[in-house]
Amino acid sequence: MLKNEKIAVIGAGHMAGALIGGMVRSKLVPAKSIVATRRSPEALAELQRRWGVRTSTDNRKAVAGAGIVILAVKPQMAKKVLEELAGTIRGNQLVISVMAGITTAAISKALRVDGPVVRAMPNTPCLVDAGATAICAGARAGDRELAKAEAVFRSVGLVAALPESALDAATGLSGSGPVYIYMVIEALTDGGVKMGIPRAVAAKLAAQTVYGAAKLVLETGRHPAILKDEVTTPGGTAINAIHVLESRGLRSVLIDAVVAATNRSAELSKLFAE
Ligand SMILES: NC(=O)c1ccc[n+]([C@@H]2O[C@H](COP(=O)([O-])OP(=O)(O)OC[C@H]3O[C@@H](n4cnc5c(N)ncnc54)[C@H](OP(=O)(O)O)[C@@H]3O)[C@@H](O)[C@H]2O)c1
């Protein structure tokens, strides 16, 4: 679908670098169809060497002639870069933004353009092709544009389309979620260490346990509660651990964490809009 598309990636740092890697490796577009920008010429030379993409330090030149423009600078740089690109981006170009907390309406307004804008909330596992990305279409983006954005993010993991009103919630769940799981892995590791397993081994066992459980949920499509019940032997080890987790409120604490991160994401979005 994107084979003949020229893609400009503005702000080719960690997240955009992951996307470039995914698009090139999956042959979504030929490497030469991608032009990546950032200010550091050394970092651009490295991107060019690694992926064979074209590079530029000139954002305006990079977007000229691109069918898709991916905006991936940090939110605090957004105003400056959007101002710079206003008047250069045309209504027939698809803008895809990964900038957290900046709405499609705010992007269109700052770019002074009424073309299609798709917003995405990816997460850092995109770096290892195991990302979870929520995407939403702005007022002028239709199914075609959403499908193009989906193809971009599918090259680095799973994609789910949501209404824009749910993007703060996606930030609270999958956008910030890897952090919660790192804490779980660290805590499980400490549990193993406490009970006598060497730290390096405990860390591997903990991470692989999280990975394996997630893989089983995704690949079988079975409800996690059923998978849990199946391995909970009467009078066994797991049910004793479950009792502790329930009595200390594991589920409520994770729900509260998603709510807190969602609310903060909404607050930050408002700050940008002001
Ligand atoms: N990391 C995540 O988990 C995650 C998740 C969801 C969304 N996001 C979003 O992804 C975006 C990027 O995050 P990141 O972690 O990838 O940050 P990052 O590594 O700092 O990438 C941003 C890049 O923008 C470049 N840049 C700064 N000013 C520029 C300018 N005027 N023109 C062109 N490029 C410029 C910077 O490179 P130079 O200094 O060389 O210019 C930098 O490499 C953010 O908006 C964030 O909200 C990130």
The ligand as an ORCA input file, in Angstrom:
! r2SCAN-3c Opt
* xyz 0 1
  N       9.549      7.142     23.863
  C       8.293      6.741     24.047
  O       7.978      5.780     24.743
  C       7.183      7.441     23.351
  C       5.922      6.861     23.393
  C       4.915      7.509     22.746
  C       5.150      8.706     22.114
  N       6.383      9.252     22.112
  C       6.589     10.525     21.465
  O       7.615     10.413     20.490
  C       8.240     11.663     20.362
  C       9.740     11.437     20.343
  O      10.159     10.837     21.535
  P      11.593     10.162     21.617
  O      11.635      9.429     22.887
  O      11.890      9.457     20.346
  O      12.499     11.496     21.733
  P      13.926     11.785     21.104
  O      14.749     10.551     21.033
  O      14.462     12.975     21.826
  O      13.585     12.196     19.606
  C      13.238     13.488     19.209
  C      14.242     13.921     18.158
  O      13.843     15.197     17.657
  C      15.022     15.810     17.168
  N      14.756     17.241     17.067
  C      14.727     18.167     18.056
  N      14.473     19.372     17.544
  C      14.327     19.210     16.205
  C      14.038     20.090     15.143
  N      13.862     21.405     15.340
  N      13.935     19.570     13.896
  C      14.127     18.254     13.675
  N      14.404     17.368     14.654
  C      14.502     17.845     15.893
  C      16.087     15.457     18.189
  O      17.359     15.288     17.558
  P      18.403     16.496     17.471
  O      18.692     16.942     18.870
  O      19.564     15.888     16.743
  O      17.712     17.551     16.689
  C      15.638     14.086     18.696
  O      16.439     13.051     18.188
  C       7.772     12.545     21.502
  O       6.890     13.531     21.022
  C       7.052     11.606     22.417
  O       5.940     12.231     23.022
  C       7.424      8.626     22.703
*
